[in-house]
């Protein structure tokens, strides 16, 4: 499925929830990895505010793209943020949504 770049150059971005491993399977605890690099994937909540509107997004980032000590409230810059729509069927129920992925998150100065 195609992905779309998201421009956050005019936005204010804060960490809302600390990075946590993205799980493939909650029952087994298996952690998701990047298909190309093999890096473990992490998920973190980002509060992105732009043009008077703020939204919370769960963003997947390779573990190598997250600085140490990133905590809620930290202002950050998001590098390579993309959105992709998804759809799947599980137990006869169709689900769909939008997933967000970034190359890295950098502490803002």
C-alpha positions in Angstrom: 0.0 0.0 0.0 1.3 3.5 -0.7 2.4 5.8 2.1 2.2 9.6 2.2 4.7 12.0 3.6 3.5 14.3 6.5 5.1 17.7 6.8 5.6 18.7 10.4 8.0 21.6 9.7 5.5 24.1 11.1 4.2 21.9 13.9 5.1 21.8 17.6 5.7 18.2 18.6 6.0 16.7 22.1 6.4 13.2 23.4 3.1 12.1 25.0 3.9 8.5 25.9 7.4 7.0 26.3 8.7 4.6 23.7 7.7 1.0 24.2 8.5 -2.1 22.1 6.0 -2.7 19.3 4.6 -6.2 19.8 3.8 -8.6 17.0 2.0 -10.9 19.4 0.9 -9.8 22.9 0.6 -13.4 24.1 4.1 -14.4 23.2 5.7 -11.0 23.7 7.4 -11.2 20.3 8.7 -7.7 19.3 8.2 -6.4 15.7 11.3 -5.8 13.6 12.0 -3.7 10.5 11.9 -5.9 7.4 14.8 -4.1 5.8 17.2 -3.5 8.6 16.1 -6.0 11.3 16.0 -3.2 13.9 13.5 -3.6 16.7 10.5 -1.3 16.3 9.2 0.9 19.0 5.9 2.8 19.4 5.6 6.2 21.1 2.8 8.7 21.4 3.4 12.1 19.9 1.3 15.2 20.4 1.4 17.2 17.2 0.0 20.7 17.3 -0.3 22.8 14.1 -2.6 25.6 12.9 -4.5 25.7 16.3 -5.2 21.9 16.3 -3.5 19.3 18.4 -3.7 15.5 17.9 -2.2 12.5 19.6 -0.6 9.9 17.2 0.9 6.5 17.9 4.1 6.5 15.8 6.3 3.5 15.0 10.0 4.2 14.9 13.1 1.9 14.7 14.8 1.6 18.1 17.9 3.1 16.4 16.0 6.2 15.6 15.0 7.1 19.2 17.4 9.0 21.5 18.1 7.6 25.0 16.1 9.1 27.9 13.1 10.3 25.8 10.3 11.0 28.3 6.8 12.5 28.1 6.8 16.3 27.7 10.1 16.3 25.7 9.9 18.6 22.6 11.0 16.7 19.5 11.4 16.9 15.8 10.1 14.0 13.7 12.2 12.9 10.7 10.5 11.1 7.8 7.0 10.9 9.1 4.6 8.9 6.8 1.0 7.7 7.0 -0.3 4.5 5.4 -3.8 3.2 5.4 -4.3 -0.5 6.3 -7.1 -3.1 6.4 -7.3 -6.6 7.7 -9.7 -9.3 8.7 -9.5 -11.1 12.0 -12.1 -13.6 13.2 -14.5 -12.6 10.5 -14.3 -8.9 11.4 -12.9 -6.3 9.0 -10.7 -3.6 10.5 -9.1 -0.6 9.0 -7.2 2.5 10.0 -4.1 4.6 9.4 -0.7 3.8 10.7 2.2 6.3 11.2 5.9 5.6 10.9 8.9 7.8 11.2 12.6 7.2 10.4 13.6 8.9 13.7 12.7 11.3 16.5 15.2 13.9 17.5 15.2 16.0 20.7 14.4 19.6 19.7 16.8 22.3 20.8 
